[in-house]
Amino acid sequence: MKFTTGQITQAALIAAAYAVLTIAFTPISFGLIQFRISEAFMLLAALTPAAIPGLFIGCVLSNLFGGFGIIDIAFGSIATLLAAVVTYYGGRRIPQSMNKVKPFLLPIPTILLNGFIVGGYLPFVIPEIRAMAESLGIVLAMSIGSVMLGELVITYLVGIPLYLAIRKTNIFKTKAEDRGM
């Protein structure tokens, strides 16, 4: 995928906004219970391919400050990258006839991928989580469920309104799309 100068700028702005929001809200952005406000930007991947590298880089930068080490930097960022790619391509495959429900389908990759990937490793990077129950299965279920809940709340309550507002502006429309290419 080749990016224009404008898309590179968009990616940089998305990365910066993601990182700043995550770090500014550190107490609720990291941990077993997390409501990472910046995850609302995940739906931007349905509007522009520039969001894919922007979200990934923003997540890497955020997780450098998160305190959970290389596992969080690598796997948390990969979860974000995968969710952005699936949102981008999945959003393009949703038929026009489903435009009214499309915004409600877009958060699903983010909720599931971050829930299973991030929720799956949190018990191994936060010792307090492992101490919550005797069974690893119970601890993993709690961890995955809590990450999914945080993603659901942010992507639906903040992400969808943000997506709908930005979609109306056509800010991510390229000149090639304007010419019908």
N, CA, C and O of each residue as an XYZ file, in Angstrom:
724
protein
N       0.852     -1.165      0.000
C       0.000      0.000      0.000
C       0.903      1.236      0.000
O       1.769      1.391      0.861
N       0.683      2.098     -0.972
C       1.484      3.310     -1.084
C       0.686      4.480     -0.502
O      -0.488      4.670     -0.819
N       1.346      5.252      0.347
C       0.679      6.368      1.008
C       1.085      7.696      0.387
O       2.234      7.885     -0.014
N       0.124      8.614      0.313
C       0.405      9.962     -0.148
C       0.978     10.766      1.012
O       0.954     10.321      2.160
N       1.487     11.936      0.709
C       2.009     12.815      1.766
C       0.893     13.162      2.751
O       1.118     13.216      3.960
N      -0.294     13.392      2.232
C      -1.431     13.696      3.100
C      -1.772     12.550      4.032
O      -2.085     12.770      5.202
N      -1.713     11.317      3.518
C      -2.009     10.159      4.351
C      -0.922      9.918      5.399
O      -1.215      9.479      6.512
N       0.321     10.203      5.046
C       1.410     10.086      6.031
C       1.192     11.098      7.158
O       1.413     10.797      8.331
N       0.759     12.293      6.782
C       0.445     13.325      7.781
C      -0.716     12.874      8.659
O      -0.674     13.041      9.878
N      -1.751     12.304      8.045
C      -2.894     11.791      8.809
C      -2.449     10.706      9.783
O      -2.853     10.698     10.946
N      -1.614      9.792      9.296
C      -1.126      8.710     10.159
C      -0.359      9.272     11.357
O      -0.522      8.802     12.483
N       0.471     10.273     11.107
C       1.252     10.891     12.186
C       0.333     11.572     13.202
O       0.556     11.477     14.409
N      -0.691     12.252     12.714
C      -1.634     12.925     13.622
C      -2.425     11.912     14.447
O      -2.651     12.119     15.640
N      -2.845     10.821     13.813
C      -3.574      9.775     14.533
C      -2.666      9.136     15.586
O      -3.094      8.895     16.715
N      -1.411      8.862     15.213
C      -0.454      8.276     16.166
C      -0.244      9.198     17.361
O      -0.262      8.756     18.510
N      -0.044     10.475     17.078
C       0.188     11.439     18.161
C      -1.033     11.564     19.061
O      -0.900     11.568     20.285
N      -2.221     11.666     18.471
C      -3.445     11.799     19.266
C      -3.679     10.550     20.114
O      -4.056     10.655     21.281
N      -3.461      9.377     19.539
C      -3.626      8.120     20.270
C      -2.683      8.080     21.475
O      -3.097      7.790     22.598
N      -1.411      8.378     21.217
C      -0.410      8.315     22.289
C      -0.697      9.343     23.378
O      -0.644      9.020     24.564
N      -0.997     10.566     22.988
C      -1.254     11.625     23.973
C      -2.459     11.285     24.834
O      -2.403     11.431     26.055
N      -3.555     10.831     24.217
C      -4.750     10.480     25.000
C      -4.490      9.304     25.945
O      -4.926      9.313     27.096
N      -3.784      8.307     25.451
C      -3.509      7.139     26.291
C      -2.639      7.520     27.483
O      -2.921      7.141     28.620
N      -1.595      8.260     27.211
C      -0.667      8.645     28.287
C      -1.317      9.646     29.246
O      -1.102      9.573     30.455
N      -2.107     10.575     28.713
C      -2.785     11.559     29.565
C      -3.759     10.888     30.535
O      -3.973     11.373     31.646
N      -4.343      9.776     30.107
C      -5.296      9.054     30.942
C      -4.717      7.727     31.426
O      -5.422      6.721     31.503
N      -3.424      7.738     31.751
C      -2.717      6.523     32.175
C      -3.466      5.716     33.233
O      -3.537      4.495     33.100
N      -4.028      6.328     34.272
C      -4.681      5.510     35.302
C      -5.808      4.613     34.776
O      -6.053      3.544     35.334
N      -6.492      5.036     33.713
C      -7.570      4.195     33.179
C      -7.183      3.530     31.855
O      -7.981      2.793     31.276
N      -5.974      3.784     31.379
C      -5.535      3.226     30.091
C      -4.817      1.892     30.218
O      -4.690      1.162     29.235
N      -4.353      1.569     31.402
C      -3.562      0.357     31.608
C      -4.098     -0.407     32.807
O      -4.658      0.185     33.730
N      -3.928     -1.711     32.792
C      -4.340     -2.529     33.924
C      -5.437     -3.504     33.555
O      -5.830     -3.608     32.393
N      -5.931     -4.222     34.565
C      -6.987     -5.206     34.336
C      -8.260     -4.524     33.862
O      -8.893     -4.976     32.908
N      -8.631     -3.453     34.517
C      -9.786     -2.668     34.092
C      -9.225     -1.480     33.331
O      -8.575     -0.615     33.917
N      -9.474     -1.434     32.028
C      -8.925     -0.326     31.251
C      -9.973      0.231     30.304
O     -10.667     -0.497     29.594
N     -10.054      1.526     30.326
C     -10.924      2.261     29.412
C     -10.027      3.220     28.652
O      -9.960      4.408     28.965
N      -9.340      2.692     27.651
C      -8.384      3.465     26.874
C      -9.168      4.338     25.887
O      -9.608      3.869     24.837
N      -9.330      5.612     26.244
C     -10.120      6.563     25.440
C      -9.640      6.576     23.986
O     -10.451      6.709     23.069
N      -8.356      6.442     23.776
C      -7.777      6.492     22.429
C      -8.273      5.360     21.535
O      -8.156      5.450     20.313
N      -8.819      4.304     22.116
C      -9.349      3.208     21.310
C     -10.553      3.651     20.472
O     -10.947      2.947     19.542
N     -11.131      4.791     20.787
C     -12.211      5.346     19.962
C     -11.716      5.618     18.549
O     -12.497      5.595     17.598
N     -10.415      5.875     18.411
C      -9.838      6.140     17.084
C      -9.782      4.889     16.207
O      -9.548      5.000     15.003
N      -9.988      3.714     16.775
C      -9.905      2.474     15.997
C     -10.870      2.471     14.819
O     -10.575      1.877     13.782
N     -12.004      3.116     14.960
C     -12.981      3.146     13.877
C     -12.527      4.007     12.703
O     -13.098      3.919     11.616
N     -11.505      4.841     12.910
C     -10.961      5.636     11.809
C     -10.376      4.747     10.724
O     -10.257      5.165      9.572
N     -10.010      3.523     11.086
C      -9.460      2.595     10.100
C     -10.477      2.284      9.004
O     -10.090      1.922      7.893
N     -11.765      2.418      9.296
C     -12.795      2.207      8.274
C     -12.882      3.390      7.314
O     -13.487      3.277      6.249
N     -12.284      4.518      7.680
C     -12.358      5.721      6.858
C     -11.100      5.964      6.035
O     -11.169      6.560      4.960
N      -9.948      5.507      6.529
C      -8.694      5.764      5.826
C      -7.656      4.695      6.141
O      -7.531      4.274      7.291
N      -6.915      4.253      5.137
C      -5.838      3.295      5.424
C      -4.719      3.919      6.248
O      -3.924      3.202      6.856
N      -4.650      5.250      6.273
C      -3.627      5.938      7.066
C      -3.790      5.659      8.560
O      -2.835      5.783      9.327
N      -4.992      5.285      8.964
C      -5.223      4.990     10.380
C      -4.481      3.734     10.817
O      -4.135      3.603     11.991
N      -4.231      2.811      9.897
C      -3.589      1.551     10.270
C      -2.198      1.799     10.860
O      -1.954      1.404     12.000
N      -1.274      2.440     10.129
C       0.032      2.699     10.755
C      -0.071      3.714     11.891
O       0.688      3.638     12.857
N      -0.993      4.652     11.786
C      -1.147      5.655     12.841
C      -1.538      5.034     14.167
O      -0.964      5.363     15.205
N      -2.514      4.136     14.139
C      -2.956      3.468     15.358
C      -1.861      2.556     15.922
O      -1.644      2.502     17.132
N      -1.182      1.848     15.027
C      -0.107      0.954     15.461
C       1.022      1.736     16.135
O       1.453      1.381     17.232
N       1.495      2.784     15.492
C       2.590      3.594     16.059
C       2.150      4.265     17.352
O       2.918      4.324     18.312
N       0.925      4.769     17.385
C       0.400      5.387     18.605
C       0.349      4.405     19.753
O       0.644      4.759     20.894
N      -0.025      3.167     19.455
C      -0.084      2.134     20.493
C       1.314      1.759     20.973
O       1.537      1.596     22.172
N       2.254      1.623     20.041
C       3.635      1.329     20.435
C       4.147      2.413     21.381
O       4.692      2.110     22.443
N       3.969      3.681     20.991
C       4.435      4.796     21.828
C       3.765      4.773     23.192
O       4.425      4.977     24.211
N       2.470      4.528     23.221
C       1.728      4.483     24.487
C       2.232      3.371     25.383
O       2.451      3.568     26.578
N       2.414      2.195     24.789
C       2.816      1.040     25.588
C       4.263      1.125     26.063
O       4.644      0.434     27.008
N       5.068      1.961     25.422
C       6.414      2.224     25.941
C       6.336      2.877     27.318
O       7.216      2.681     28.155
N       5.274      3.657     27.548
C       5.095      4.362     28.822
C       4.211      3.602     29.797
O       4.086      3.999     30.956
N       3.594      2.511     29.345
C       2.617      1.800     30.155
C       3.167      1.022     31.315
O       2.449      0.774     32.283
N       4.407      0.630     31.250
C       5.011     -0.057     32.377
C       4.866     -1.563     32.389
O       5.309     -2.197     33.347
N       4.256     -2.182     31.356
C       4.110     -3.635     31.335
C       5.146     -4.315     30.461
O       5.071     -5.521     30.228
N       6.111     -3.551     29.979
C       7.265     -4.114     29.298
C       7.060     -4.547     27.864
O       6.087     -4.185     27.202
N       8.019     -5.337     27.412
C       8.107     -5.724     26.009
C       6.904     -6.545     25.549
O       6.502     -6.451     24.389
N       6.330     -7.342     26.437
C       5.159     -8.140     26.055
C       4.012     -7.223     25.661
O       3.356     -7.451     24.644
N       3.764     -6.194     26.453
C       2.688     -5.248     26.157
C       3.022     -4.416     24.916
O       2.156     -4.162     24.080
N       4.273     -3.999     24.807
C       4.678     -3.201     23.644
C       4.462     -4.025     22.363
O       3.902     -3.525     21.387
N       4.902     -5.267     22.376
C       4.802     -6.099     21.177
C       3.374     -6.581     20.926
O       2.793     -6.286     19.882
N       2.814     -7.316     21.873
C       1.526     -7.959     21.626
C       0.341     -6.991     21.674
O      -0.624     -7.160     20.929
N       0.404     -5.988     22.539
C      -0.660     -4.985     22.553
C      -0.699     -4.211     21.249
O      -1.772     -3.917     20.721
N       0.476     -3.885     20.736
C       0.558     -3.144     19.481
C       0.153     -4.015     18.296
O      -0.480     -3.532     17.357
N       0.513     -5.292     18.335
C       0.094     -6.217     17.274
C      -1.423     -6.389     17.286
O      -2.046     -6.462     16.227
N      -2.017     -6.453     18.475
C      -3.478     -6.551     18.574
C      -4.135     -5.336     17.928
O      -5.119     -5.466     17.199
N      -3.588     -4.161     18.198
C      -4.117     -2.933     17.604
C      -3.943     -2.943     16.090
O      -4.859     -2.575     15.354
N      -2.775     -3.362     15.627
C      -2.516     -3.436     14.185
C      -3.500     -4.390     13.505
O      -4.094     -4.044     12.484
N      -3.672     -5.582     14.065
C      -4.594     -6.554     13.488
C      -6.030     -6.025     13.473
O      -6.743     -6.171     12.480
N      -6.442     -5.413     14.574
C      -7.796     -4.867     14.650
C      -7.995     -3.752     13.620
O      -9.055     -3.660     13.002
N      -6.982     -2.910     13.437
C      -7.085     -1.831     12.447
C      -7.176     -2.385     11.032
O      -7.964     -1.893     10.224
N      -6.381     -3.399     10.725
C      -6.413     -4.012      9.384
C      -7.777     -4.662      9.131
O      -8.366     -4.476      8.067
N      -8.273     -5.420     10.103
C      -9.576     -6.083      9.942
C     -10.684     -5.033      9.825
O     -11.604     -5.199      9.023
N     -10.610     -3.970     10.603
C     -11.614     -2.902     10.520
C     -11.574     -2.232      9.152
O     -12.620     -1.949      8.568
N     -10.371     -1.976      8.638
C     -10.223     -1.344      7.325
C     -10.836     -2.212      6.224
O     -11.697     -1.757      5.472
N     -10.384     -3.464      6.138
C     -10.869     -4.343      5.071
C     -12.302     -4.808      5.313
O     -13.090     -4.920      4.374
N     -12.631     -5.075      6.555
C     -13.999     -5.473      6.882
C     -14.994     -4.370      6.601
O     -16.092     -4.627      6.107
N     -14.616     -3.142      6.912
C     -15.497     -2.004      6.650
C     -15.793     -1.823      5.174
O     -16.870     -1.352      4.810
N     -14.856     -2.190      4.326
C     -15.057     -2.090      2.882
C     -15.930     -3.219      2.334
O     -16.499     -3.096      1.250
N     -16.033     -4.298      3.073
C     -16.815     -5.449      2.609
C     -18.272     -5.392      3.067
O     -19.100     -6.177      2.606
N     -18.581     -4.479      3.958
C     -19.966     -4.343      4.412
C     -20.751     -3.681      3.285
O     -20.402     -2.582      2.853
N     -21.809     -4.337      2.801
C     -22.556     -3.781      1.667
C     -23.232     -2.454      1.988
O     -23.569     -2.164      3.136
N     -23.417     -1.661      0.943
C     -24.070     -0.346      1.086
C     -25.439     -0.473      1.745
O     -25.867      0.420      2.476
N     -26.119     -1.577      1.486
C     -27.458     -1.777      2.042
C     -27.432     -1.846      3.575
O     -28.473     -1.719      4.221
N     -26.246     -2.048      4.151
C     -26.118     -2.151      5.608
C     -25.488     -0.897      6.217
O     -24.973     -0.946      7.334
N     -25.523      0.221      5.497
C     -24.889      1.451      5.982
C     -25.402      1.909      7.344
O     -24.655      2.522      8.106
N     -26.655      1.624      7.660
C     -27.201      2.053      8.946
C     -26.631      1.250     10.117
O     -26.510      1.774     11.224
N     -26.282     -0.011      9.882
C     -25.722     -0.841     10.963
C     -24.201     -0.904     10.927
O     -23.575     -1.367     11.881
N     -23.606     -0.441      9.834
C     -22.147     -0.509      9.680
C     -21.398      0.050     10.885
O     -20.476     -0.606     11.370
N     -21.752      1.240     11.395
C     -21.001      1.765     12.546
C     -21.020      0.836     13.759
O     -20.086      0.838     14.560
N     -22.082      0.046     13.892
C     -22.205     -0.846     15.045
C     -21.446     -2.161     14.850
O     -21.221     -2.901     15.807
N     -21.057     -2.444     13.609
C     -20.256     -3.641     13.314
C     -18.758     -3.352     13.397
O     -17.970     -4.244     13.710
N     -18.368     -2.115     13.120
C     -16.947     -1.750     13.051
C     -16.152     -1.995     14.336
O     -14.984     -2.374     14.247
N     -16.732     -1.797     15.534
C     -15.939     -2.030     16.758
C     -15.644     -3.495     17.067
O     -14.773     -3.784     17.888
N     -16.346     -4.417     16.431
C     -16.226     -5.831     16.799
C     -14.791     -6.363     16.699
O     -14.348     -7.038     17.629
N     -14.037     -6.094     15.615
C     -12.653     -6.596     15.583
C     -11.796     -6.074     16.737
O     -10.990     -6.813     17.302
N     -11.973     -4.800     17.082
C     -11.204     -4.207     18.172
C     -11.551     -4.869     19.502
O     -10.662     -5.196     20.289
N     -12.824     -5.062     19.745
C     -13.268     -5.676     21.000
C     -12.720     -7.103     21.121
O     -12.172     -7.481     22.157
N     -12.875     -7.881     20.060
C     -12.461     -9.289     20.117
C     -10.943     -9.463     20.130
O     -10.406    -10.186     20.970
N     -10.257     -8.808     19.208
C      -8.801     -8.998     19.119
C      -8.081     -8.463     20.349
O      -7.212     -9.141     20.897
N      -8.429     -7.262     20.789
C      -7.789     -6.732     21.997
C      -8.203     -7.540     23.221
O      -7.390     -7.788     24.112
N      -9.459     -7.948     23.263
C      -9.926     -8.732     24.402
C      -9.138    -10.013     24.564
O      -8.637    -10.308     25.649
N      -9.026    -10.784     23.477
C      -8.335    -12.072     23.573
C      -6.816    -11.923     23.657
O      -6.170    -12.634     24.427
N      -6.237    -11.006     22.874
C      -4.771    -10.888     22.890
C      -4.297    -10.188     24.160
O      -3.492    -10.741     24.910
N      -4.789     -8.975     24.406
C      -4.348     -8.223     25.591
C      -4.831     -8.909     26.867
O      -4.065     -9.100     27.812
N      -6.109     -9.276     26.882
C      -6.638     -9.974     28.055
C      -5.940    -11.301     28.309
O      -5.855    -11.763     29.447
N      -5.436    -11.913     27.229
C      -4.738    -13.187     27.359
C      -3.359    -13.092     27.978
O      -2.881    -14.054     28.580
N      -2.709    -11.937     27.837
C      -1.364    -11.837     28.436
C      -1.324    -11.016     29.717
O      -0.342    -11.096     30.456
N      -2.341    -10.241     30.000
C      -2.316     -9.408     31.216
C      -2.040    -10.197     32.498
O      -1.288     -9.713     33.343
N      -2.616    -11.389     32.681
C      -2.310    -12.128     33.913
C      -0.831    -12.493     34.056
O      -0.368    -12.798     35.154
N      -0.102    -12.460     32.957
C       1.312    -12.824     33.006
C       2.225    -11.613     33.203
O       3.405    -11.768     33.515
N       1.675    -10.405     33.020
C       2.488     -9.202     33.228
C       2.043     -8.407     34.457
O       2.749     -7.503     34.903
N       0.872     -8.745     35.004
C       0.387     -8.082     36.224
C       0.183     -9.169     37.283
O      -0.844     -9.849     37.276
N       1.141     -9.339     38.184
C       1.071    -10.422     39.170
C      -0.193    -10.391     40.027
O      -0.678    -11.444     40.442
N      -0.728     -9.217     40.297
C      -1.922     -9.109     41.139
C      -3.126     -9.815     40.507
O      -4.008    -10.305     41.212
N      -3.151     -9.861     39.195
C      -4.272    -10.524     38.511
C      -4.229    -12.022     38.767
O      -5.259    -12.640     39.039
N      -3.046    -12.601     38.681
C      -2.911    -14.048     38.910
C      -3.347    -14.427     40.316
O      -3.832    -15.538     40.532
N      -3.186    -13.537     41.262
C      -3.525    -13.823     42.655
C      -5.032    -13.732     42.919
O      -5.493    -14.064     44.010
N      -5.794    -13.283     41.920
C      -7.232    -13.082     42.126
C      -8.023    -14.392     42.199
O      -9.098    -14.428     42.799
N      -7.512    -15.449     41.604
C      -8.218    -16.735     41.613
C      -7.201    -17.868     41.529
O      -6.083    -17.685     41.046
N      -7.607    -19.031     42.004
C      -6.711    -20.182     41.968
C      -6.568    -20.742     40.561
O      -5.502    -21.241     40.201
N      -7.601    -20.669     39.781
C      -7.613    -21.278     38.449
C      -7.161    -20.276     37.392
O      -7.683    -19.163     37.328
N      -6.202    -20.661     36.571
C      -5.746    -19.807     35.484
C      -6.885    -19.534     34.509
O      -6.980    -18.440     33.952
N      -7.741    -20.518     34.304
C      -8.888    -20.344     33.414
C      -9.803    -19.220     33.871
O     -10.274    -18.424     33.058
N     -10.052    -19.157     35.168
C     -10.912    -18.102     35.724
C     -10.230    -16.746     35.582
O     -10.864    -15.757     35.213
N      -8.943    -16.711     35.875
C      -8.184    -15.464     35.765
C      -8.179    -14.978     34.315
O      -8.385    -13.792     34.059
N      -7.944    -15.884     33.370
C      -7.952    -15.501     31.953
C      -9.329    -15.013     31.523
O      -9.431    -14.012     30.813
N     -10.376    -15.693     31.936
C     -11.734    -15.275     31.588
C     -12.034    -13.886     32.132
O     -12.625    -13.059     31.437
N     -11.630    -13.625     33.375
C     -11.834    -12.297     33.968
C     -11.045    -11.243     33.200
O     -11.560    -10.162     32.914
N      -9.813    -11.554     32.873
C      -8.949    -10.613     32.179
C      -9.474    -10.311     30.778
O      -9.580     -9.148     30.389
N      -9.799    -11.353     30.027
C     -10.330    -11.174     28.675
C     -11.648    -10.409     28.719
O     -11.868     -9.488     27.933
N     -12.514    -10.794     29.637
C     -13.816    -10.124     29.774
C     -13.691     -8.662     30.137
O     -14.428     -7.825     29.616
N     -12.760     -8.345     31.032
C     -12.628     -6.939     31.442
C     -12.053     -6.082     30.316
O     -12.462     -4.933     30.148
N     -11.108     -6.626     29.541
C     -10.571     -5.867     28.409
C     -11.665     -5.678     27.353
O     -11.800     -4.592     26.788
N     -12.440     -6.724     27.088
C     -13.531     -6.616     26.115
C     -14.564     -5.581     26.566
O     -15.065     -4.801     25.756
N     -14.875     -5.580     27.851
C     -15.842     -4.614     28.369
C     -15.341     -3.183     28.173
O     -16.096     -2.316     27.731
N     -14.076     -2.936     28.499
C     -13.509     -1.600     28.300
C     -13.526     -1.185     26.847
O     -13.858     -0.043     26.528
N     -13.166     -2.114     25.952
C     -13.187     -1.826     24.513
C     -14.607     -1.541     24.047
O     -14.836     -0.607     23.278
N     -15.555     -2.340     24.508
C     -16.956     -2.158     24.120
C     -17.456     -0.778     24.533
O     -18.061     -0.069     23.730
N     -17.208     -0.402     25.766
C     -17.674      0.893     26.270
C     -17.073      2.038     25.458
O     -17.798      2.932     25.021
N     -15.769      2.018     25.255
C     -15.102      3.122     24.552
C     -15.480      3.157     23.076
O     -15.813      4.220     22.553
N     -15.436      2.007     22.392
C     -15.700      2.033     20.951
C     -17.153      2.353     20.623
O     -17.434      2.985     19.605
N     -18.069      1.928     21.471
C     -19.471      2.224     21.193
C     -19.897      3.612     21.684
O     -20.595      4.332     20.971
N     -19.483      3.987     22.893
C     -19.936      5.266     23.443
C     -19.150      6.470     22.928
O     -19.699      7.568     22.831
N     -17.879      6.281     22.599
C     -17.049      7.383     22.108
C     -16.700      7.186     20.630
O     -16.762      8.131     19.845
N     -16.337      5.965     20.257
C     -15.866      5.686     18.902
C     -16.915      5.880     17.824
O     -16.639      6.502     16.798
N     -18.118      5.354     18.041
C     -19.158      5.480     17.012
C     -19.554      6.933     16.787
O     -19.612      7.358     15.633
N     -19.831      7.723     17.833
C     -20.132      9.140     17.571
C     -18.981      9.869     16.874
O     -19.213     10.705     16.001
N     -17.740      9.553     17.259
C     -16.574     10.154     16.608
C     -16.525      9.748     15.137
O     -16.320     10.596     14.268
N     -16.710      8.468     14.852
C     -16.713      7.954     13.482
C     -17.788      8.652     12.643
O     -17.513      9.102     11.530
N     -19.003      8.740     13.175
C     -20.104      9.358     12.425
C     -19.836     10.837     12.154
O     -20.122     11.333     11.064
N     -19.294     11.530     13.134
C     -18.991     12.960     12.954
C     -17.889     13.160     11.919
O     -17.994     14.039     11.064
N     -16.846     12.361     11.990
C     -15.729     12.514     11.051
C     -16.134     12.065      9.651
O     -15.707     12.658      8.660
N     -16.950     11.028      9.566
C     -17.420     10.550      8.254
C     -18.182     11.644      7.506
O     -18.073     11.754      6.285
N     -18.946     12.444      8.231
C     -19.704     13.535      7.603
C     -18.808     14.614      7.011
O     -19.197     15.297      6.064
N     -17.611     14.769      7.567
C     -16.727     15.840      7.100
C     -16.005     15.501      5.807
O     -15.521     16.400      5.120
N     -15.924     14.217      5.463
C     -15.154     13.764      4.292
C     -13.682     14.164      4.379
O     -13.014     14.291      3.353
N     -13.181     14.358      5.576
C     -11.809     14.809      5.772
C     -10.785     13.804      5.231
O      -9.680     14.190      4.852
N     -11.149     12.521      5.196
C     -10.214     11.510      4.735
C     -10.381     11.165      3.258
O      -9.695     10.280      2.747
N     -11.275     11.847      2.579
C     -11.477     11.586      1.157
C     -10.283     12.096      0.365
O      -9.844     13.230      0.552
N      -9.760     11.256     -0.519
C      -8.588     11.658     -1.316
C      -9.035     12.263     -2.644
O     -10.188     12.108     -3.049
N      -8.129     12.943     -3.309
C      -8.422     13.538     -4.614
C      -8.744     12.455     -5.639
O      -9.586     12.673     -6.510
N      -8.097     11.296     -5.558
C      -8.388     10.206     -6.479
C      -9.825      9.716     -6.301
O     -10.496      9.386     -7.278
N     -10.300      9.667     -5.040
C     -11.693      9.266     -4.791
C     -12.642     10.320     -5.335
O     -13.716      9.980     -5.829
N     -12.266     11.606     -5.254
C     -13.097     12.670     -5.785
C     -13.278     12.533     -7.293
O     -14.332     12.878     -7.828
N     -12.245     12.027     -7.983
C     -12.294     11.865     -9.441
C     -12.937     10.528     -9.835
O     -13.057     10.222    -11.021
N     -13.348      9.736     -8.840
C     -13.993      8.462     -9.119
C     -13.017      7.343     -9.440
O     -13.411      6.334    -10.023
N     -11.771      7.497     -9.078
C     -10.766      6.456     -9.360
C     -10.768      5.409     -8.283
O      -9.992      4.456     -8.347
